[in-house]
Amino acid sequence: MQQPHPRQPRPRLRRMPVLRRSRAVWMSKHVWRPRLVFWMGALLVGVVGVVFAKLADWAQGAFADLQAVPTLGSVATLLVPPLGFALSSFLVLRYFPNSGGSGIQQAIAADSFESDADRDRLLSPRVAFGKIVLTLLGFLSGASIGREGPTVQIGAAIMLAAGRLGGMVQARGLILAGSAAGIAAAFNTPIAGIVFAIEEMARAYESRINGLVISTVILTGLASLALAGDYTYFGVSEASVSSASDWMLVPLCGVLGGALGALFSAGALALIRLVRRWTRDKPGRIVWIAAACGAIVALVGFLSGGTTFGTGYEAARSAIEGDTLPPLFFLGKFLAGLASMVSGIPGGIFAPSLAVGAGLGSTIGLVTGASAALAAMLGMAGYFAGAVQSPMTAFVIILEMTGNHTSVVPVMLAALLGFGTARLISDAPLYHSLARDCVADILRQKRAGEAGRPA
Protein backbone atom coordinates (compact mmCIF):
# COMPACT_ATOMS: atom_id res chain seq x y z
CA MET A 1 0.00 0.00 0.00
CA GLN A 2 1.39 3.34 -1.10
CA GLN A 3 2.11 5.66 1.75
CA PRO A 4 0.82 9.25 1.39
CA HIS A 5 3.42 11.89 0.84
CA PRO A 6 4.25 13.73 3.99
CA ARG A 7 2.79 17.23 4.05
CA GLN A 8 5.41 19.71 3.05
CA PRO A 9 5.67 22.89 5.10
CA ARG A 10 4.33 25.91 3.19
CA PRO A 11 7.05 28.44 2.49
CA ARG A 12 6.70 31.56 4.59
CA LEU A 13 6.31 34.79 2.65
CA ARG A 14 8.23 37.78 3.83
CA ARG A 15 5.77 40.54 4.48
CA MET A 16 6.69 44.17 4.47
CA PRO A 17 6.01 45.66 7.90
CA VAL A 18 2.85 47.76 8.04
CA LEU A 19 4.80 50.86 8.99
CA ARG A 20 7.21 50.42 6.07
CA ARG A 21 4.37 49.83 3.60
CA SER A 22 2.52 52.92 4.83
CA ARG A 23 5.68 54.97 4.52
CA ALA A 24 6.22 53.73 0.97
CA VAL A 25 2.65 54.70 0.02
CA TRP A 26 2.91 58.16 1.54
CA MET A 27 6.27 58.83 -0.10
CA SER A 28 4.92 57.90 -3.53
CA LYS A 29 4.65 60.75 -6.04
CA HIS A 30 1.27 59.38 -7.08
CA VAL A 31 0.00 60.33 -3.62
CA TRP A 32 1.79 63.62 -3.13
CA ARG A 33 1.52 65.12 -6.60
CA PRO A 34 -2.29 65.53 -6.66
CA ARG A 35 -2.27 66.80 -3.09
CA LEU A 36 0.41 69.40 -3.75
CA VAL A 37 -1.29 70.61 -6.92
CA PHE A 38 -4.63 70.72 -5.10
CA TRP A 39 -3.15 72.73 -2.20
CA MET A 40 -1.47 75.13 -4.60
CA GLY A 41 -4.80 75.59 -6.40
CA ALA A 42 -6.56 76.39 -3.12
CA LEU A 43 -3.89 78.92 -2.17
CA LEU A 44 -4.16 80.45 -5.65
CA VAL A 45 -7.90 80.94 -5.20
CA GLY A 46 -7.16 82.92 -2.04
CA VAL A 47 -4.51 85.05 -3.73
CA VAL A 48 -6.69 85.74 -6.78
CA GLY A 49 -9.64 86.56 -4.51
CA VAL A 50 -7.66 89.15 -2.56
CA VAL A 51 -6.11 90.72 -5.67
CA PHE A 52 -9.52 90.78 -7.37
CA ALA A 53 -10.99 92.55 -4.31
CA LYS A 54 -8.25 95.20 -4.38
CA LEU A 55 -8.75 95.80 -8.10
CA ALA A 56 -12.53 96.01 -7.63
CA ASP A 57 -12.07 98.64 -4.90
CA TRP A 58 -9.76 100.59 -7.22
CA ALA A 59 -12.28 100.41 -10.09
CA GLN A 60 -15.11 101.66 -7.88
CA GLY A 61 -12.87 104.43 -6.59
CA ALA A 62 -11.99 105.45 -10.15
CA PHE A 63 -15.67 105.81 -11.05
CA ALA A 64 -16.31 107.78 -7.86
CA ASP A 65 -13.41 110.11 -8.70
CA LEU A 66 -14.90 110.63 -12.15
CA GLN A 67 -18.22 111.60 -10.58
CA ALA A 68 -16.48 114.17 -8.41
CA VAL A 69 -15.04 116.11 -11.36
CA PRO A 70 -16.87 119.49 -11.57
CA THR A 71 -19.36 119.72 -14.48
CA LEU A 72 -17.85 116.71 -16.25
CA GLY A 73 -18.89 114.43 -13.40
CA SER A 74 -22.62 114.81 -14.04
CA VAL A 75 -22.20 114.12 -17.75
CA ALA A 76 -19.99 111.08 -17.04
CA THR A 77 -22.53 109.74 -14.54
CA LEU A 78 -25.15 109.63 -17.30
CA LEU A 79 -22.94 108.49 -20.21
CA VAL A 80 -20.38 106.06 -18.79
CA PRO A 81 -22.80 103.34 -17.50
CA PRO A 82 -24.66 102.73 -20.79
CA LEU A 83 -21.44 102.81 -22.82
CA GLY A 84 -19.63 100.56 -20.36
CA PHE A 85 -22.52 98.10 -20.18
CA ALA A 86 -22.68 97.92 -23.98
CA LEU A 87 -18.92 97.33 -24.26
CA SER A 88 -18.98 94.63 -21.58
CA SER A 89 -21.91 92.88 -23.26
CA PHE A 90 -20.16 92.98 -26.65
CA LEU A 91 -16.96 91.49 -25.19
CA VAL A 92 -18.93 88.70 -23.51
CA LEU A 93 -20.71 87.91 -26.76
CA ARG A 94 -17.61 88.10 -28.96
CA TYR A 95 -14.68 86.91 -26.86
CA PHE A 96 -15.81 85.46 -23.52
CA PRO A 97 -19.05 83.49 -23.95
CA ASN A 98 -20.56 82.08 -20.74
CA SER A 99 -18.76 84.67 -18.58
CA GLY A 100 -21.82 86.90 -18.17
CA GLY A 101 -24.06 87.12 -15.13
CA SER A 102 -23.25 86.24 -11.56
CA GLY A 103 -21.07 83.17 -12.04
CA ILE A 104 -22.82 81.04 -9.44
CA GLN A 105 -25.30 79.67 -11.94
CA GLN A 106 -22.42 78.68 -14.25
CA ALA A 107 -20.74 76.75 -11.44
CA ILE A 108 -24.01 74.96 -10.58
CA ALA A 109 -24.61 74.16 -14.25
CA ALA A 110 -21.06 72.84 -14.72
CA ASP A 111 -21.58 70.56 -11.74
CA SER A 112 -24.43 68.84 -13.62
CA PHE A 113 -22.37 67.89 -16.69
CA GLU A 114 -20.41 64.67 -17.01
CA SER A 115 -17.95 65.54 -19.79
CA ASP A 116 -14.91 67.77 -19.38
CA ALA A 117 -15.69 69.54 -22.66
CA ASP A 118 -19.08 70.69 -21.41
CA ARG A 119 -17.66 71.85 -18.08
CA ASP A 120 -14.89 73.74 -19.88
CA ARG A 121 -17.45 75.89 -21.65
CA LEU A 122 -18.36 77.33 -18.25
CA LEU A 123 -15.25 76.94 -16.10
CA SER A 124 -12.20 77.29 -18.34
CA PRO A 125 -9.22 79.57 -17.53
CA ARG A 126 -10.29 81.76 -20.46
CA VAL A 127 -13.76 82.23 -18.98
CA ALA A 128 -12.24 82.98 -15.56
CA PHE A 129 -9.92 85.61 -17.05
CA GLY A 130 -12.82 87.22 -18.90
CA LYS A 131 -14.87 87.20 -15.71
CA ILE A 132 -12.21 89.18 -13.86
CA VAL A 133 -11.60 91.74 -16.60
CA LEU A 134 -15.26 92.34 -17.42
CA THR A 135 -16.39 92.53 -13.78
CA LEU A 136 -13.78 95.24 -13.27
CA LEU A 137 -15.16 96.99 -16.37
CA GLY A 138 -18.60 96.82 -14.74
CA PHE A 139 -17.27 98.54 -11.61
CA LEU A 140 -15.58 101.17 -13.77
CA SER A 141 -18.99 101.74 -15.37
CA GLY A 142 -20.85 102.18 -12.08
CA ALA A 143 -22.77 98.88 -12.29
CA SER A 144 -24.65 97.80 -9.17
CA ILE A 145 -22.83 94.46 -8.92
CA GLY A 146 -20.69 92.46 -6.51
CA ARG A 147 -17.56 90.36 -6.93
CA GLU A 148 -18.62 87.33 -4.86
CA GLY A 149 -20.50 85.54 -7.67
CA PRO A 150 -17.64 86.06 -10.14
CA THR A 151 -15.19 84.82 -7.47
CA VAL A 152 -17.24 81.62 -7.18
CA GLN A 153 -16.93 80.94 -10.91
CA ILE A 154 -13.23 81.89 -10.87
CA GLY A 155 -12.53 79.70 -7.84
CA ALA A 156 -14.33 76.73 -9.38
CA ALA A 157 -12.39 77.18 -12.64
CA ILE A 158 -9.05 77.34 -10.81
CA MET A 159 -9.76 74.26 -8.69
CA LEU A 160 -11.01 72.28 -11.69
CA ALA A 161 -7.84 73.13 -13.64
CA ALA A 162 -5.64 72.31 -10.65
CA GLY A 163 -7.40 68.99 -10.15
CA ARG A 164 -6.83 67.98 -13.75
CA LEU A 165 -3.17 69.03 -13.58
CA GLY A 166 -2.76 66.84 -10.50
CA GLY A 167 -4.62 63.88 -11.98
CA MET A 168 -7.68 64.21 -9.71
CA VAL A 169 -10.97 63.00 -11.18
CA GLN A 170 -13.37 64.35 -8.54
CA ALA A 171 -14.79 67.08 -10.77
CA ARG A 172 -17.90 67.51 -8.63
CA GLY A 173 -15.90 67.89 -5.44
CA LEU A 174 -13.45 70.30 -7.07
CA ILE A 175 -16.25 72.55 -8.33
CA LEU A 176 -17.90 72.61 -4.92
CA ALA A 177 -14.57 73.25 -3.18
CA GLY A 178 -13.66 76.07 -5.55
CA SER A 179 -17.10 77.65 -5.17
CA ALA A 180 -16.92 77.54 -1.38
CA ALA A 181 -13.41 78.98 -1.49
CA GLY A 182 -14.67 81.78 -3.73
CA ILE A 183 -17.23 82.91 -1.14
CA ALA A 184 -14.66 82.57 1.65
CA ALA A 185 -12.12 84.64 -0.29
CA ALA A 186 -14.62 87.32 -1.36
CA PHE A 187 -15.84 88.19 2.14
CA ASN A 188 -13.34 86.51 4.49
CA THR A 189 -16.18 84.26 5.67
CA PRO A 190 -14.90 80.65 5.76
CA ILE A 191 -17.91 79.18 7.56
CA ALA A 192 -20.30 80.86 5.14
CA GLY A 193 -18.28 79.40 2.27
CA ILE A 194 -18.81 75.88 3.58
CA VAL A 195 -22.51 76.46 4.29
CA PHE A 196 -22.93 77.95 0.81
CA ALA A 197 -21.41 74.84 -0.76
CA ILE A 198 -23.81 72.63 1.19
CA GLU A 199 -26.99 74.68 0.82
CA GLU A 200 -26.75 76.39 -2.55
CA MET A 201 -24.20 74.56 -4.68
CA ALA A 202 -25.10 70.99 -3.70
CA ARG A 203 -28.68 70.40 -2.58
CA ALA A 204 -27.74 66.69 -2.43
CA TYR A 205 -24.43 66.98 -0.61
CA GLU A 206 -22.02 64.03 -0.60
CA SER A 207 -20.31 63.39 2.73
CA ARG A 208 -17.19 61.99 1.07
CA ILE A 209 -16.22 65.42 -0.27
CA ASN A 210 -16.45 67.12 3.14
CA GLY A 211 -12.69 67.06 3.56
CA LEU A 212 -12.11 68.40 0.06
CA VAL A 213 -14.33 71.41 0.62
CA ILE A 214 -13.12 72.17 4.14
CA SER A 215 -9.43 71.83 3.32
CA THR A 216 -9.84 74.12 0.29
CA VAL A 217 -11.58 76.78 2.38
CA ILE A 218 -8.87 76.54 5.06
CA LEU A 219 -6.02 76.98 2.58
CA THR A 220 -7.84 79.80 0.78
CA GLY A 221 -8.48 81.45 4.12
CA LEU A 222 -4.80 81.21 5.04
CA ALA A 223 -3.82 82.91 1.78
CA SER A 224 -6.42 85.64 2.33
CA LEU A 225 -5.33 86.07 5.95
CA ALA A 226 -1.68 86.43 4.93
CA LEU A 227 -2.44 89.06 2.26
CA ALA A 228 -5.40 91.00 3.68
CA GLY A 229 -5.20 90.29 7.41
CA ASP A 230 -7.99 89.23 9.76
CA TYR A 231 -11.02 91.45 9.26
CA THR A 232 -14.81 91.45 9.21
CA TYR A 233 -16.32 92.81 6.01
CA PHE A 234 -18.71 95.26 7.70
CA GLY A 235 -16.63 95.86 10.80
CA VAL A 236 -17.88 94.71 14.21
CA SER A 237 -21.52 95.23 15.15
CA GLU A 238 -22.72 95.11 18.75
CA ALA A 239 -26.41 95.58 17.93
CA SER A 240 -28.67 93.35 20.02
CA VAL A 241 -32.33 92.88 20.91
CA SER A 242 -32.94 94.64 24.19
CA SER A 243 -36.62 95.66 24.15
CA ALA A 244 -40.02 94.66 22.85
CA SER A 245 -39.76 97.21 20.03
CA ASP A 246 -36.48 95.57 18.97
CA TRP A 247 -38.21 92.18 18.82
CA MET A 248 -40.92 93.69 16.62
CA LEU A 249 -38.19 94.39 14.05
CA VAL A 250 -37.65 90.65 13.51
CA PRO A 251 -40.98 89.84 11.80
CA LEU A 252 -41.13 93.21 10.07
CA CYS A 253 -37.66 92.94 8.54
CA GLY A 254 -38.03 89.22 7.89
CA VAL A 255 -41.40 89.33 6.12
CA LEU A 256 -40.95 92.62 4.25
CA GLY A 257 -37.36 91.77 3.34
CA GLY A 258 -38.34 88.31 2.12
CA ALA A 259 -41.20 89.71 0.04
CA LEU A 260 -38.98 92.32 -1.60
CA GLY A 261 -36.25 89.74 -2.18
CA ALA A 262 -38.74 87.38 -3.82
CA LEU A 263 -39.92 90.20 -6.09
CA PHE A 264 -36.31 90.81 -7.13
CA SER A 265 -35.73 87.13 -7.85
CA ALA A 266 -39.00 86.59 -9.72
CA GLY A 267 -38.66 89.84 -11.63
CA ALA A 268 -35.08 89.09 -12.64
CA LEU A 269 -35.97 85.60 -13.87
CA ALA A 270 -38.95 86.85 -15.87
CA LEU A 271 -36.99 89.68 -17.50
CA ILE A 272 -33.92 87.54 -18.22
CA ARG A 273 -36.03 84.89 -19.94
CA LEU A 274 -37.84 87.59 -21.93
CA VAL A 275 -34.44 88.88 -23.08
CA ARG A 276 -33.34 85.34 -23.96
CA ARG A 277 -36.37 84.85 -26.20
CA TRP A 278 -35.90 88.24 -27.86
CA THR A 279 -32.21 87.68 -28.58
CA ARG A 280 -32.26 83.97 -29.49
CA ASP A 281 -32.23 84.56 -33.27
CA LYS A 282 -30.33 87.87 -33.09
CA PRO A 283 -27.73 87.68 -30.28
CA GLY A 284 -26.41 91.14 -31.11
CA ARG A 285 -29.54 92.67 -29.62
CA ILE A 286 -28.19 91.93 -26.16
CA VAL A 287 -25.68 94.78 -26.57
CA TRP A 288 -28.52 97.28 -27.01
CA ILE A 289 -30.38 95.80 -24.04
CA ALA A 290 -27.26 96.15 -21.92
CA ALA A 291 -26.93 99.79 -22.97
CA ALA A 292 -30.57 100.41 -21.99
CA CYS A 293 -30.00 98.77 -18.61
CA GLY A 294 -26.90 100.92 -18.16
CA ALA A 295 -28.98 104.00 -18.87
CA ILE A 296 -31.41 102.96 -16.11
CA VAL A 297 -28.51 102.47 -13.69
CA ALA A 298 -27.14 105.89 -14.68
CA LEU A 299 -30.48 107.64 -14.17
CA VAL A 300 -31.10 106.01 -10.78
CA GLY A 301 -27.55 106.82 -9.71
CA PHE A 302 -27.89 110.43 -10.83
CA LEU A 303 -31.16 110.87 -8.92
CA SER A 304 -29.73 109.24 -5.80
CA GLY A 305 -26.63 111.42 -5.77
CA GLY A 306 -24.42 108.49 -6.75
CA THR A 307 -25.24 106.31 -3.73
CA THR A 308 -26.64 103.40 -5.79
CA PHE A 309 -23.56 102.85 -7.94
CA GLY A 310 -21.21 99.92 -7.19
CA THR A 311 -21.57 97.31 -4.49
CA GLY A 312 -23.25 99.56 -1.91
CA TYR A 313 -20.65 98.56 0.67
CA GLU A 314 -20.24 102.03 2.18
CA ALA A 315 -23.98 102.53 2.62
CA ALA A 316 -24.48 99.07 4.14
CA ARG A 317 -21.57 99.51 6.53
CA SER A 318 -22.79 102.91 7.71
CA ALA A 319 -26.24 101.40 8.34
CA ILE A 320 -24.71 98.56 10.33
CA GLU A 321 -22.83 101.14 12.38
CA GLY A 322 -26.11 102.87 13.25
CA ASP A 323 -26.38 105.65 10.67
CA THR A 324 -29.76 106.16 9.02
CA LEU A 325 -29.76 105.85 5.24
CA PRO A 326 -32.05 107.92 2.95
CA PRO A 327 -35.56 106.45 3.21
CA LEU A 328 -35.75 105.50 -0.49
CA PHE A 329 -32.16 104.28 -0.84
CA PHE A 330 -33.27 100.64 -0.78
CA LEU A 331 -35.68 101.22 -3.68
CA GLY A 332 -33.05 102.90 -5.85
CA LYS A 333 -30.52 100.18 -5.08
CA PHE A 334 -33.15 97.54 -5.86
CA LEU A 335 -33.78 99.04 -9.32
CA ALA A 336 -30.07 99.51 -10.05
CA GLY A 337 -29.30 95.92 -9.03
CA LEU A 338 -32.18 94.56 -11.09
CA ALA A 339 -31.09 96.48 -14.20
CA SER A 340 -27.48 95.38 -13.75
CA MET A 341 -28.50 91.74 -13.49
CA VAL A 342 -30.88 91.80 -16.46
CA SER A 343 -28.18 93.40 -18.62
CA GLY A 344 -26.22 90.14 -18.51
CA ILE A 345 -22.85 91.76 -17.83
CA PRO A 346 -20.53 89.90 -15.42
CA GLY A 347 -21.24 90.72 -11.78
CA GLY A 348 -22.75 89.21 -8.64
CA ILE A 349 -25.73 90.17 -6.52
CA PHE A 350 -24.57 89.29 -2.98
CA ALA A 351 -23.15 92.70 -2.01
CA PRO A 352 -25.90 94.76 -3.71
CA SER A 353 -28.54 92.54 -2.06
CA LEU A 354 -27.00 93.13 1.35
CA ALA A 355 -27.05 96.87 0.63
CA VAL A 356 -30.75 96.74 -0.36
CA GLY A 357 -31.54 94.80 2.81
CA ALA A 358 -29.59 97.24 4.98
CA GLY A 359 -31.42 100.15 3.35
CA LEU A 360 -34.81 98.51 3.88
CA GLY A 361 -33.98 97.76 7.51
CA SER A 362 -32.77 101.31 8.03
CA THR A 363 -36.07 102.67 6.71
CA ILE A 364 -38.06 100.27 8.92
CA GLY A 365 -35.98 101.36 11.91
CA LEU A 366 -36.61 105.01 11.03
CA VAL A 367 -40.38 104.48 10.83
CA THR A 368 -40.63 102.43 14.04
CA GLY A 369 -38.06 104.41 16.02
CA ALA A 370 -36.14 101.22 16.90
CA SER A 371 -32.41 100.53 16.75
CA ALA A 372 -31.14 101.51 13.29
CA ALA A 373 -28.12 99.19 13.44
CA LEU A 374 -30.19 96.17 14.47
CA ALA A 375 -32.86 96.93 11.86
CA ALA A 376 -30.22 97.14 9.12
CA MET A 377 -28.76 93.76 10.07
CA LEU A 378 -32.18 92.09 10.24
CA GLY A 379 -33.20 93.68 6.94
CA MET A 380 -30.08 92.22 5.32
CA ALA A 381 -30.98 88.76 6.61
CA GLY A 382 -34.60 88.92 5.46
CA TYR A 383 -33.94 90.36 2.01
CA PHE A 384 -30.92 88.18 1.21
CA ALA A 385 -32.72 85.00 2.29
CA GLY A 386 -35.69 86.00 0.16
CA ALA A 387 -33.63 86.85 -2.92
CA VAL A 388 -31.49 83.69 -3.05
CA GLN A 389 -33.74 81.41 -0.93
CA SER A 390 -30.78 80.14 1.09
CA PRO A 391 -31.56 81.03 4.73
CA MET A 392 -28.56 79.28 6.30
CA THR A 393 -26.11 81.04 4.02
CA ALA A 394 -27.92 84.31 4.72
CA PHE A 395 -27.63 84.33 8.50
CA VAL A 396 -24.18 82.75 8.64
CA ILE A 397 -22.65 85.19 6.15
CA ILE A 398 -24.22 88.19 7.92
CA LEU A 399 -23.05 87.07 11.35
CA GLU A 400 -19.54 86.49 10.03
CA MET A 401 -19.44 89.77 8.12
CA THR A 402 -20.54 91.80 11.15
CA GLY A 403 -18.74 89.85 13.87
CA ASN A 404 -21.97 89.93 15.87
CA HIS A 405 -22.40 87.12 18.40
CA THR A 406 -25.23 88.60 20.46
CA SER A 407 -28.01 88.60 17.85
CA VAL A 408 -27.69 85.07 16.50
CA VAL A 409 -31.29 84.03 17.20
CA PRO A 410 -32.95 87.24 15.87
CA VAL A 411 -30.88 87.11 12.65
CA MET A 412 -31.72 83.43 12.20
CA LEU A 413 -35.43 84.16 12.69
CA ALA A 414 -35.36 87.06 10.23
CA ALA A 415 -33.64 84.86 7.63
CA LEU A 416 -36.14 82.05 8.18
CA LEU A 417 -39.11 84.42 7.89
CA GLY A 418 -37.59 85.94 4.76
CA PHE A 419 -37.15 82.52 3.21
CA GLY A 420 -40.67 81.40 4.13
CA THR A 421 -42.22 84.57 2.75
CA ALA A 422 -40.25 84.27 -0.49
CA ARG A 423 -41.39 80.68 -0.96
CA LEU A 424 -45.01 81.80 -0.72
CA ILE A 425 -44.43 84.33 -3.51
CA SER A 426 -42.08 82.35 -5.76
CA ASP A 427 -40.91 78.76 -5.34
CA ALA A 428 -38.17 79.05 -8.02
CA PRO A 429 -34.69 79.39 -6.46
CA LEU A 430 -32.83 82.09 -8.38
CA TYR A 431 -29.48 80.44 -9.05
CA HIS A 432 -30.81 76.98 -9.81
CA SER A 433 -33.36 78.41 -12.23
CA LEU A 434 -30.59 80.37 -13.98
CA ALA A 435 -28.41 77.24 -13.97
CA ARG A 436 -31.06 75.35 -15.93
CA ASP A 437 -30.95 78.13 -18.51
CA CYS A 438 -27.14 77.76 -18.64
CA VAL A 439 -27.47 74.03 -19.29
CA ALA A 440 -29.96 74.72 -22.08
CA ASP A 441 -27.55 77.26 -23.61
CA ILE A 442 -24.64 74.79 -23.56
CA LEU A 443 -26.75 72.08 -25.20
CA ARG A 444 -27.86 74.54 -27.86
CA GLN A 445 -24.24 75.58 -28.48
CA LYS A 446 -23.28 71.93 -28.88
CA ARG A 447 -26.05 71.27 -31.38
CA ALA A 448 -25.14 74.39 -33.32
CA GLY A 449 -21.50 73.35 -33.37
CA GLU A 450 -22.35 69.86 -34.61
CA ALA A 451 -24.54 71.36 -37.34
CA GLY A 452 -21.77 73.78 -38.35
CA ARG A 453 -23.73 76.96 -37.72
CA PRO A 454 -23.33 79.83 -35.22
CA ALA A 455 -24.84 79.18 -31.75
Secondary structure, DSSP 8 states (H G I E B T S, - for coil): -----------------HHHHHHHHHT-HHHHHHHHHHHHHHHHHHHHHHHHHHHHHHHHHHHHHHHHSTTHHHHHHHHHHHHHHHHHHHHHHHT-TT--S-SHHHHHHHHT--SHHHHHHHH-HHHHHHHHHHHHHHHHTT---BSHHHHHHHHHHHHHHHHHHTT---HHHHHHHHHHHHHHHHHT-HHHHHHHIIIII-SS--GGGHHHHHHHHHHHHHHHHHHH-S--TT--------SHHHHHHHHHHHHHHHHHHHHHHHHHHHHHHHHHHHHSS-TTHHHHHHHHHHHHHHHHHHHTTTTTSS--HHHHHHHHTT----TTHHHHHHHHHHHHHHHT-S-BSHHHHHHHHHHHHHHHHHHHT--HHHHHHHHHHHHHHHHH--HHHHHHHHHHHHT--S-HHHHHHHHHHHHHHHHHH--S-HHHHHHHHHHHHHHHHHHHHHHTS--
